[in-house]
């Protein structure tokens, strides 16, 4: 049994970096497993969170992972696994 994997660091708050990541993955062929483990927690009282902070939190915790799956959908092999592990929330 052999295993081939690559670790890549991406700023999930930056859409262009997320797309560059999926482009890199697409060049390698099909995908057998995707581990999505991005998350951000805003450590402040809920009423102190600014709209931009909330939008960034949602971009990292949810949207970027959706972009990755959507942009790789045709490369995900049958019976593959997608592990979606994000921060439990954006609130402390």
TIRO-2110 file (N, C-alpha, C; in Angstrom, 1 decimal):
// TIRO-2110
0.8, -1.2, 0.0, N, 1, A
0.0, 0.0, 0.0, CA, 1, A
0.9, 1.2, 0.0, C, 1, A
0.6, 2.1, -0.9, N, 2, A
1.4, 3.4, -0.9, CA, 2, A
0.5, 4.6, -0.7, C, 2, A
1.1, 5.7, -0.3, N, 3, A
0.3, 6.9, 0.0, CA, 3, A
1.0, 8.1, -0.6, C, 3, A
0.3, 8.9, -1.2, N, 4, A
0.9, 10.1, -1.8, CA, 4, A
0.1, 11.3, -1.3, C, 4, A
0.7, 12.2, -0.6, N, 5, A
-0.1, 13.4, -0.1, CA, 5, A
0.8, 14.6, -0.2, C, 5, A
0.2, 15.8, -0.2, N, 6, A
0.9, 17.0, -0.2, CA, 6, A
0.2, 17.9, 0.8, C, 6, A
1.0, 18.6, 1.6, N, 7, A
0.5, 19.6, 2.6, CA, 7, A
0.8, 21.0, 2.0, C, 7, A
-0.3, 21.8, 1.9, N, 8, A
-0.2, 23.2, 1.4, CA, 8, A
-0.8, 24.1, 2.4, C, 8, A
-0.1, 25.3, 2.6, N, 9, A
-0.6, 26.3, 3.5, CA, 9, A
-1.3, 27.4, 2.7, C, 9, A
-2.5, 27.7, 3.1, N, 10, A
-3.3, 28.7, 2.3, CA, 10, A
-4.0, 29.6, 3.3, C, 10, A
-4.1, 30.9, 3.0, N, 11, A
-4.9, 31.8, 3.7, CA, 11, A
-6.3, 31.7, 3.3, C, 11, A
-7.2, 31.0, 4.0, N, 12, A
-8.5, 30.8, 3.6, CA, 12, A
-9.4, 32.0, 3.6, C, 12, A
-8.9, 33.1, 4.1, N, 13, A
-9.7, 34.4, 4.0, CA, 13, A
-9.4, 35.1, 2.6, C, 13, A
-8.5, 34.5, 1.9, N, 14, A
-8.1, 35.1, 0.6, CA, 14, A
-8.6, 34.2, -0.6, C, 14, A
-9.7, 34.6, -1.3, N, 15, A
-10.3, 33.8, -2.3, CA, 15, A
-9.3, 33.4, -3.4, C, 15, A
-8.4, 34.3, -3.8, N, 16, A
-7.4, 34.0, -4.8, CA, 16, A
-6.4, 32.9, -4.4, C, 16, A
-6.1, 32.9, -3.1, N, 17, A
-5.2, 31.8, -2.6, CA, 17, A
-6.0, 30.5, -2.6, C, 17, A
-7.2, 30.5, -2.3, N, 18, A
-8.0, 29.3, -2.3, CA, 18, A
-8.1, 28.7, -3.7, C, 18, A
-8.4, 29.6, -4.7, N, 19, A
-8.4, 29.2, -6.0, CA, 19, A
-7.1, 28.7, -6.5, C, 19, A
-6.0, 29.3, -6.1, N, 20, A
-4.7, 28.8, -6.5, CA, 20, A
-4.4, 27.4, -5.9, C, 20, A
-4.9, 27.2, -4.7, N, 21, A
-4.8, 25.9, -4.1, CA, 21, A
-5.5, 24.8, -4.9, C, 21, A
-6.8, 25.1, -5.3, N, 22, A
-7.5, 24.2, -6.1, CA, 22, A
-6.9, 24.0, -7.5, C, 22, A
-6.3, 25.0, -8.1, N, 23, A
-5.7, 24.8, -9.3, CA, 23, A
-4.5, 23.9, -9.2, C, 23, A
-3.7, 24.0, -8.1, N, 24, A
-2.6, 23.2, -7.9, CA, 24, A
-3.0, 21.7, -7.7, C, 24, A
-4.1, 21.5, -7.0, N, 25, A
-4.6, 20.2, -6.8, CA, 25, A
-5.1, 19.6, -8.1, C, 25, A
-5.8, 20.4, -8.9, N, 26, A
-6.4, 19.9, -10.2, CA, 26, A
-5.3, 19.4, -11.1, C, 26, A
-4.1, 20.0, -11.0, N, 27, A
-3.0, 19.6, -11.9, CA, 27, A
-2.5, 18.2, -11.5, C, 27, A
-2.8, 17.7, -10.3, N, 28, A
-2.3, 16.4, -9.9, CA, 28, A
-3.3, 15.2, -10.2, C, 28, A
-4.4, 15.5, -10.7, N, 29, A
-5.3, 14.5, -11.1, CA, 29, A
-6.5, 14.4, -10.2, C, 29, A
-6.9, 13.2, -9.8, N, 30, A
-8.1, 13.0, -9.0, CA, 30, A
-7.7, 13.1, -7.5, C, 30, A
-8.8, 13.3, -6.7, N, 31, A
-8.6, 13.5, -5.3, CA, 31, A
-9.3, 12.3, -4.6, C, 31, A
-8.6, 11.7, -3.7, N, 32, A
-9.2, 10.6, -2.9, CA, 32, A
-9.7, 11.0, -1.5, C, 32, A
-9.1, 12.1, -1.0, N, 33, A
-9.5, 12.5, 0.3, CA, 33, A
-9.2, 14.0, 0.5, C, 33, A
-10.1, 14.8, 1.0, N, 34, A
-9.9, 16.2, 1.3, CA, 34, A
-10.1, 16.4, 2.8, C, 34, A
-9.2, 16.9, 3.5, N, 35, A
-9.3, 17.3, 4.9, CA, 35, A
-9.4, 18.8, 4.9, C, 35, A
-10.5, 19.3, 5.3, N, 36, A
-10.7, 20.8, 5.4, CA, 36, A
-10.7, 21.1, 6.9, C, 36, A
-9.7, 21.8, 7.4, N, 37, A
-9.5, 22.1, 8.8, CA, 37, A
-9.2, 23.5, 9.1, C, 37, A
-9.9, 24.4, 8.4, N, 38, A
-9.7, 25.8, 8.6, CA, 38, A
-10.7, 26.3, 9.7, C, 38, A
-10.3, 27.2, 10.5, N, 39, A
-11.2, 27.8, 11.5, CA, 39, A
-10.6, 29.0, 12.2, C, 39, A
-11.5, 29.9, 12.5, N, 40, A
-11.2, 31.1, 13.3, CA, 40, A
-12.2, 31.3, 14.4, C, 40, A
-11.7, 31.7, 15.5, N, 41, A
-12.6, 32.0, 16.6, CA, 41, A
-12.4, 33.5, 17.0, C, 41, A
-13.4, 34.2, 17.1, N, 42, A
-13.3, 35.6, 17.5, CA, 42, A
-13.4, 35.7, 19.0, C, 42, A
-12.4, 36.0, 19.7, N, 43, A
-12.4, 36.0, 21.2, CA, 43, A
-12.7, 37.3, 21.7, C, 43, A
-14.0, 37.6, 21.6, N, 44, A
-14.5, 38.9, 22.2, CA, 44, A
-16.0, 38.7, 22.4, C, 44, A
-16.6, 39.5, 23.2, N, 45, A
-18.0, 39.5, 23.4, CA, 45, A
-18.8, 39.6, 22.1, C, 45, A
-19.9, 38.9, 21.9, N, 46, A
-20.6, 38.9, 20.7, CA, 46, A
-21.0, 40.3, 20.3, C, 46, A
-21.4, 41.1, 21.2, N, 47, A
-21.9, 42.5, 20.8, CA, 47, A
-20.7, 43.4, 20.4, C, 47, A
-19.5, 43.0, 20.6, N, 48, A
-18.3, 43.8, 20.1, CA, 48, A
-17.8, 43.4, 18.8, C, 48, A
-18.4, 42.3, 18.2, N, 49, A
-17.9, 41.8, 16.9, CA, 49, A
-18.4, 42.8, 15.8, C, 49, A
-17.4, 43.3, 15.0, N, 50, A
-17.7, 44.1, 13.9, CA, 50, A
-18.2, 43.3, 12.7, C, 50, A
-18.9, 43.9, 11.8, N, 51, A
-19.4, 43.2, 10.6, CA, 51, A
-18.3, 42.6, 9.8, C, 51, A
-17.2, 43.3, 9.6, N, 52, A
-16.1, 42.8, 8.8, CA, 52, A
-15.4, 41.6, 9.5, C, 52, A
-15.3, 41.6, 10.8, N, 53, A
-14.8, 40.5, 11.5, CA, 53, A
-15.6, 39.2, 11.3, C, 53, A
-16.9, 39.4, 11.4, N, 54, A
-17.9, 38.3, 11.2, CA, 54, A
-17.8, 37.8, 9.8, C, 54, A
-17.7, 38.7, 8.8, N, 55, A
-17.6, 38.2, 7.4, CA, 55, A
-16.3, 37.4, 7.2, C, 55, A
-15.2, 37.9, 7.8, N, 56, A
-14.0, 37.2, 7.6, CA, 56, A
-14.0, 35.8, 8.3, C, 56, A
-14.7, 35.7, 9.4, N, 57, A
-14.8, 34.4, 10.2, CA, 57, A
-15.6, 33.5, 9.3, C, 57, A
-16.7, 33.9, 8.7, N, 58, A
-17.5, 33.1, 7.8, CA, 58, A
-16.8, 32.7, 6.6, C, 58, A
-16.0, 33.6, 6.0, N, 59, A
-15.2, 33.3, 4.8, CA, 59, A
-14.2, 32.1, 5.1, C, 59, A
-13.6, 32.2, 6.3, N, 60, A
-12.6, 31.2, 6.7, CA, 60, A
-13.3, 29.9, 7.1, C, 60, A
-14.3, 29.9, 7.9, N, 61, A
-14.9, 28.7, 8.5, CA, 61, A
-15.8, 28.0, 7.6, C, 61, A
-16.5, 28.7, 6.7, N, 62, A
-17.5, 28.1, 5.8, CA, 62, A
-17.2, 28.2, 4.3, C, 62, A
-17.2, 29.5, 3.9, N, 63, A
-17.1, 29.7, 2.4, CA, 63, A
-15.9, 29.1, 1.7, C, 63, A
-14.7, 29.3, 2.3, N, 64, A
-13.5, 28.8, 1.6, CA, 64, A
-13.6, 27.3, 1.4, C, 64, A
-14.1, 26.6, 2.4, N, 65, A
-14.2, 25.2, 2.3, CA, 65, A
-15.2, 24.8, 1.2, C, 65, A
-16.3, 25.5, 1.0, N, 66, A
-17.3, 25.3, 0.0, CA, 66, A
-16.6, 25.6, -1.4, C, 66, A
-15.8, 26.6, -1.5, N, 67, A
-15.1, 26.9, -2.8, CA, 67, A
-14.2, 25.8, -3.1, C, 67, A
-13.5, 25.2, -2.2, N, 68, A
-12.6, 24.1, -2.4, CA, 68, A
-13.3, 22.9, -3.0, C, 68, A
-14.4, 22.5, -2.3, N, 69, A
-15.1, 21.4, -2.7, CA, 69, A
-15.8, 21.6, -4.1, C, 69, A
-16.3, 22.8, -4.3, N, 70, A
-17.0, 23.1, -5.5, CA, 70, A
-16.0, 23.1, -6.7, C, 70, A
-14.8, 23.7, -6.5, N, 71, A
-13.8, 23.8, -7.6, CA, 71, A
-13.1, 22.5, -7.9, C, 71, A
-13.2, 21.5, -6.9, N, 72, A
-12.6, 20.2, -7.2, CA, 72, A
-13.6, 19.1, -7.4, C, 72, A
-14.9, 19.5, -7.5, N, 73, A
-15.9, 18.5, -7.5, CA, 73, A
-15.7, 17.4, -8.6, C, 73, A
-15.3, 17.9, -9.8, N, 74, A
-15.1, 16.9, -10.9, CA, 74, A
-13.9, 16.1, -10.8, C, 74, A
-13.0, 16.4, -9.8, N, 75, A
-11.8, 15.7, -9.6, CA, 75, A
-11.9, 14.7, -8.4, C, 75, A
-13.0, 14.8, -7.7, N, 76, A
-13.1, 13.9, -6.5, CA, 76, A
-13.6, 12.5, -7.0, C, 76, A
-12.7, 11.5, -6.7, N, 77, A
-13.0, 10.2, -7.2, CA, 77, A
-14.2, 9.6, -6.5, C, 77, A
-14.8, 8.6, -7.1, N, 78, A
-15.9, 7.9, -6.4, CA, 78, A
-15.4, 7.3, -5.1, C, 78, A
-16.3, 7.2, -4.1, N, 79, A
-16.0, 6.7, -2.8, CA, 79, A
-14.9, 7.4, -2.1, C, 79, A
-14.7, 8.7, -2.5, N, 80, A
-13.7, 9.5, -1.7, CA, 80, A
-14.3, 10.0, -0.4, C, 80, A
-13.4, 10.6, 0.4, N, 81, A
-13.9, 11.1, 1.6, CA, 81, A
-13.6, 12.6, 1.7, C, 81, A
-14.5, 13.4, 2.3, N, 82, A
-14.3, 14.8, 2.6, CA, 82, A
-14.5, 14.9, 4.1, C, 82, A
-13.5, 15.3, 4.7, N, 83, A
-13.5, 15.6, 6.2, CA, 83, A
-13.6, 17.1, 6.4, C, 83, A
-14.7, 17.5, 6.9, N, 84, A
-15.0, 18.9, 7.1, CA, 84, A
-14.9, 19.2, 8.6, C, 84, A
-13.8, 19.7, 9.1, N, 85, A
-13.6, 20.0, 10.5, CA, 85, A
-13.3, 21.5, 10.6, C, 85, A
-14.2, 22.3, 11.2, N, 86, A
-13.9, 23.7, 11.3, CA, 86, A
-14.1, 24.1, 12.8, C, 86, A
-13.8, 25.3, 13.0, N, 87, A
-14.0, 25.9, 14.4, CA, 87, A
-15.4, 25.7, 14.7, C, 87, A
-15.7, 25.4, 16.0, N, 88, A
-17.1, 25.1, 16.4, CA, 88, A
-18.0, 26.4, 16.3, C, 88, A
-17.4, 27.5, 16.4, N, 89, A
-18.2, 28.8, 16.2, CA, 89, A
-17.2, 29.9, 16.1, C, 89, A
-17.8, 31.1, 15.9, N, 90, A
-17.0, 32.3, 15.8, CA, 90, A
-17.1, 33.1, 17.0, C, 90, A
-17.6, 32.5, 18.1, N, 91, A
-17.8, 33.3, 19.3, CA, 91, A
-16.9, 32.6, 20.4, C, 91, A
-16.5, 33.4, 21.3, N, 92, A
-15.8, 32.9, 22.5, CA, 92, A
-16.8, 32.8, 23.7, C, 92, A
END
